[in-house]
Amino acid sequence: MTRNDPLRNFRFLVEIGGLPDIAFSEVSIGSITIDVIEYRAGSEATHVRKLPGLTHYGDVTLRRGIVCTGVTGALDLYQWISEVVAGNMAVARRTVTIVVLDEAGNECARFKVLNAWPMKYHVSDLDGRGHEVLIETLELANEGIERV
């Protein structure tokens, strides 16, 4: 009988529609939450019914080490948020796909982030005494997260 072990969280790919392959060191997939609406009619017993309300999709966070500007794709994330700053939302909204791989490199799970656009860009602090990798972080607003 074969074992069905859970996936490890360290092998994944991120595909951003319209951008070449970009490697990320960390991805945080936002949570999906549904508002609860409590309802009670006057003729009912003294307990409430709970109905589903609006669905909220949490932000997705992407992190990667910054590479020299001369390297292909080095400015892709910054240029993406620049499209939002310029108000070009028709181009800025993209589908982001997060593919989780097993230890052999086979695709095992896929998350599709719909109509994603960058809402925050951050570069880690510089420290003359430090030795850490310079990290750029991009937070994405979105209109849906699906596991496909």
Secondary structure by P-SEA (a helix, b strand, c coil): ccccccccccccccccccccbbbbcbbbbbbbbbbbbbbbccccccbbbbbbcbbbbbbbbbbbbbccccccccaaaaaaaaaaaaccccccbbbbbbbbbcccccccbbbbbccccccbbbbccccccccccbbbbbbbbbcccccc
